[in-house]
Amino acid sequence: MKTTGNTIFITGGTSGIGRALAEAFHKLGNKVIIAGRRKALLDEVAAATPGIEGVELDITDAADIDRVVAKLISDYPSLNVLVNNAGIMPFDDASTTIDDSVSNKIIDTNLLGPIRLTSALIEHLKKQPEATVIYNSSVLAYVPLATTAVYSATKAAIHSYALSQRFMLRDTNVAVQEIAPPWVDTDLIKKSGDPRAMPLDIFIEKTMAGLNTDNPEIYVSEIAALRDNPGSGEHQLVYDFNAALIANPIPV
């Protein structure tokens, strides 16, 4: 995508990867609007980086999505980039009873929210000279973390959805890119300084460089082997990946 001269809407923009992307795009001269559920956090980001604007949005609420999209189209008619970044990552245990209310929240936030939001904006994006839809998936879209089974499944699903949408938009001016982060040291899990987690600033630097291309998927070289998850060897790879993490658990 072209990384300058855009009007960009980023969900989950009050912390972590979303906030860092907002600040990076803002530095490049883009108009950036962020979304989040809590006005206080939106105001905090706007105060820290004048020029970034905030919109309250509950990504799990279809009616609220429609409300916000109407406002965005009215207030920012040049909006041409959507970054579907909002996500939650509760841990679970698929070997026992799963809390249905938690699963619904994960699916509504990580999967249905991006689908609904993109669907509501897609006809507007088609009217722009150039437009891009970005999905923030995860390395876990390719190799699931067994202790976040529902989260990993939503990321695999959003990866699949992006593949389909990219094909369906092939003859339009709307590009579809997917960011697949590794474990990044943010509060999505627990910001701990764990050496296995990539520092946020390094991840953002590499990701912004990747976005400034036509590559459909943006991922850091550190996860290339996992991205190339080998077909018939997948089961052993997933087993070994999770066994290694059980031996040295992620701090929660």
C-alpha positions as CSV (number, residue, x, y, z in Angstrom):
1,M,0.0,0.0,0.0
2,K,0.9,3.6,-0.3
3,T,1.8,4.6,3.3
4,T,1.4,8.4,2.9
5,G,-1.5,10.7,2.1
6,N,-4.2,8.4,3.4
7,T,-7.1,8.7,5.8
8,I,-6.8,5.7,8.1
9,F,-9.3,4.1,10.5
10,I,-7.7,1.7,13.1
11,T,-9.7,-0.3,15.5
12,G,-8.2,-1.2,18.9
13,G,-6.0,1.9,18.6
14,T,-5.6,2.8,22.2
15,S,-2.9,0.4,23.1
16,G,-0.3,-2.1,21.9
17,I,0.1,-2.7,18.2
18,G,-2.9,-0.6,17.3
19,R,-1.7,2.5,19.0
20,A,1.9,2.0,17.7
21,L,0.5,1.7,14.1
22,A,-1.5,4.8,14.6
23,E,1.5,6.8,15.7
24,A,3.6,5.4,12.9
25,F,1.1,6.3,10.3
26,H,0.6,9.7,11.8
27,K,4.3,10.4,11.6
28,L,4.2,9.7,7.9
29,G,1.6,12.5,7.4
30,N,-1.6,10.4,7.2
31,K,-4.9,11.4,8.8
32,V,-5.5,8.8,11.5
33,I,-8.7,8.0,13.4
34,I,-8.6,5.3,16.1
35,A,-11.4,3.4,17.7
36,G,-11.8,1.9,21.1
37,R,-14.5,1.3,23.7
38,R,-13.2,3.7,26.4
39,K,-13.3,7.4,25.8
40,A,-10.7,8.1,28.4
41,L,-8.1,6.0,26.6
42,L,-9.0,7.6,23.2
43,D,-8.5,11.1,24.8
44,E,-5.2,10.0,26.2
45,V,-3.9,8.9,22.8
46,A,-5.2,12.1,21.2
47,A,-3.5,14.3,23.8
48,A,-0.2,12.4,23.5
49,T,-0.3,12.7,19.7
50,P,-2.1,15.8,18.5
51,G,-3.8,15.2,15.2
52,I,-4.9,11.6,15.9
53,E,-8.7,11.6,16.5
54,G,-10.7,9.0,18.4
55,V,-14.1,7.4,18.0
56,E,-15.9,5.3,20.5
57,L,-16.8,1.9,19.1
58,D,-17.9,-1.5,20.5
59,I,-16.7,-3.8,17.8
60,T,-18.9,-6.6,19.1
61,D,-22.1,-4.6,18.5
62,A,-23.4,-4.7,14.9
63,A,-25.6,-1.6,15.5
64,D,-22.7,0.3,16.9
65,I,-20.6,-0.6,13.9
66,D,-23.3,0.8,11.6
67,R,-23.5,4.0,13.7
68,V,-19.7,4.6,13.6
69,V,-19.4,3.8,9.8
70,A,-22.1,6.4,9.1
71,K,-20.2,9.0,11.1
72,L,-16.9,8.1,9.5
73,I,-18.2,8.4,6.0
74,S,-19.8,11.8,6.9
75,D,-16.8,13.2,8.8
76,Y,-14.0,11.7,6.8
77,P,-15.2,11.3,3.2
78,S,-11.6,10.6,2.0
79,L,-11.3,7.5,4.3
80,N,-9.4,4.9,2.3
81,V,-7.6,2.6,4.7
82,L,-9.2,0.3,7.3
83,V,-7.0,-1.5,9.8
84,N,-8.9,-4.3,11.6
85,N,-6.7,-4.5,14.6
86,A,-9.0,-4.9,17.7
87,G,-8.6,-8.3,19.4
88,I,-8.8,-10.1,22.7
89,M,-6.8,-13.2,23.8
90,P,-8.2,-15.0,26.8
91,F,-6.6,-18.3,27.6
92,D,-8.8,-21.4,27.6
93,D,-8.5,-25.2,27.9
94,A,-10.1,-27.2,25.1
95,S,-9.6,-30.4,27.1
96,T,-12.5,-29.4,29.4
97,T,-15.6,-27.2,29.5
98,I,-15.2,-23.9,27.6
99,D,-17.0,-20.8,28.9
100,D,-19.5,-20.1,26.1
101,S,-19.8,-16.4,27.0
102,V,-16.1,-15.9,26.7
103,S,-15.9,-17.8,23.4
104,N,-18.7,-15.6,22.0
105,K,-16.9,-12.5,23.0
106,I,-13.6,-13.7,21.3
107,I,-15.5,-14.6,18.1
108,D,-17.5,-11.3,18.1
109,T,-14.3,-9.3,18.6
110,N,-11.7,-11.1,16.5
111,L,-13.8,-12.4,13.7
112,L,-17.3,-11.1,13.3
113,G,-16.3,-7.5,14.2
114,P,-13.8,-7.2,11.4
115,I,-16.1,-8.9,8.9
116,R,-19.0,-6.6,9.8
117,L,-16.9,-3.4,9.9
118,T,-15.3,-4.2,6.5
119,S,-18.6,-5.1,5.0
120,A,-20.1,-1.8,6.2
121,L,-17.3,0.2,4.7
122,I,-16.5,-1.7,1.6
123,E,-18.7,0.2,-0.9
124,H,-17.3,3.5,0.4
125,L,-13.7,2.2,0.0
126,K,-14.5,1.1,-3.6
127,K,-15.3,4.8,-4.4
128,Q,-11.8,5.9,-3.4
129,P,-9.0,6.2,-6.0
130,E,-6.9,3.7,-3.9
131,A,-8.0,1.8,-0.8
132,T,-6.7,-0.9,1.4
133,V,-8.2,-3.2,4.0
134,I,-5.7,-4.6,6.5
135,Y,-6.4,-7.5,8.9
136,N,-4.2,-8.1,11.9
137,S,-4.2,-11.8,12.3
138,S,-1.4,-13.7,14.1
139,V,1.3,-16.3,13.7
140,L,-1.3,-18.4,15.5
141,A,-3.4,-18.4,12.4
142,Y,-0.8,-20.9,11.0
143,V,0.3,-22.8,14.1
144,P,-2.3,-22.6,17.0
145,L,-1.4,-22.1,20.6
146,A,-3.3,-24.9,22.3
147,T,-3.9,-22.8,25.5
148,T,-5.7,-20.2,23.4
149,A,-7.7,-22.5,21.2
150,V,-10.6,-20.2,20.5
151,Y,-8.4,-17.2,19.9
152,S,-6.1,-19.2,17.5
153,A,-9.2,-20.5,15.6
154,T,-10.5,-16.9,15.1
155,K,-7.1,-15.9,13.7
156,A,-7.0,-18.8,11.3
157,A,-10.6,-17.8,10.3
158,I,-9.7,-14.2,9.6
159,H,-6.7,-15.3,7.6
160,S,-9.0,-17.5,5.5
161,Y,-11.5,-14.6,5.1
162,A,-8.8,-12.3,3.9
163,L,-7.7,-14.8,1.3
164,S,-11.3,-15.0,0.0
165,Q,-11.9,-11.2,0.1
166,R,-8.6,-10.5,-1.7
167,F,-9.7,-12.7,-4.5
168,M,-13.2,-11.2,-4.7
169,L,-11.8,-7.7,-4.8
170,R,-9.2,-8.6,-7.5
171,D,-10.7,-6.3,-10.1
172,T,-11.3,-3.3,-7.9
173,N,-9.2,-0.5,-6.4
174,V,-9.3,-2.1,-3.0
175,A,-6.3,-4.1,-1.9
176,V,-6.3,-6.6,1.1
177,Q,-3.2,-7.0,3.2
178,E,-2.8,-9.2,6.3
179,I,-0.4,-8.5,9.2
180,A,0.6,-11.7,11.0
181,P,2.4,-10.7,14.2
182,P,4.7,-13.0,16.2
183,W,4.5,-12.8,20.0
184,V,5.0,-9.1,20.5
185,D,5.7,-7.6,23.9
186,T,2.4,-5.9,24.6
187,D,-0.4,-6.1,27.1
188,L,-2.4,-8.5,24.8
189,I,-1.0,-11.3,26.9
190,K,1.2,-9.5,29.5
191,K,3.9,-7.1,28.8
192,S,6.8,-8.8,30.6
193,G,10.0,-8.2,28.7
194,D,10.2,-12.0,28.0
195,P,13.1,-12.4,25.5
196,R,10.9,-14.6,23.3
197,A,8.6,-11.7,22.6
198,M,9.6,-9.2,19.9
199,P,9.9,-5.6,21.2
200,L,7.0,-3.5,19.9
201,D,9.2,-0.8,18.3
202,I,11.1,-3.4,16.3
203,F,7.9,-5.1,15.2
204,I,6.4,-1.8,14.0
205,E,9.5,-0.8,12.1
206,K,9.5,-4.1,10.2
207,T,5.8,-4.1,9.7
208,M,5.6,-0.5,8.3
209,A,8.4,-1.5,5.8
210,G,6.3,-4.5,4.8
211,L,3.1,-2.5,4.4
212,N,4.9,-0.1,2.1
213,T,4.8,-2.9,-0.6
214,D,2.2,-4.8,-2.5
215,N,2.8,-7.9,-0.5
216,P,-0.5,-9.5,0.5
217,E,0.9,-10.8,3.8
218,I,3.2,-8.9,6.1
219,Y,5.2,-11.0,8.6
220,V,8.6,-10.7,10.2
221,S,11.3,-13.1,9.1
222,E,11.4,-14.6,12.6
223,I,8.1,-16.4,12.0
224,A,8.8,-17.5,8.4
225,A,9.3,-21.2,9.4
226,L,6.0,-21.2,11.2
227,R,4.3,-19.4,8.3
228,D,5.5,-22.2,6.0
229,N,3.7,-24.7,8.2
230,P,4.4,-27.9,6.2
231,G,1.2,-29.7,5.2
232,S,1.5,-33.3,6.2
233,G,4.0,-32.5,8.9
234,E,1.6,-30.0,10.5
235,H,0.5,-32.2,13.4
236,Q,4.0,-32.9,14.7
237,L,4.9,-29.2,14.2
238,V,1.9,-28.1,16.3
239,Y,2.7,-30.7,19.0
240,D,6.3,-29.7,19.3
241,F,5.5,-25.9,19.2
242,N,3.0,-26.3,22.1
243,A,5.2,-28.8,24.1
244,A,8.0,-26.3,24.0
245,L,5.7,-23.5,25.4
246,I,4.4,-25.8,28.1
247,A,8.0,-26.5,29.2
248,N,8.6,-22.8,29.4
249,P,5.2,-21.2,29.9
250,I,4.0,-17.8,28.7
251,P,3.6,-15.4,31.7
252,V,0.0,-14.6,32.3
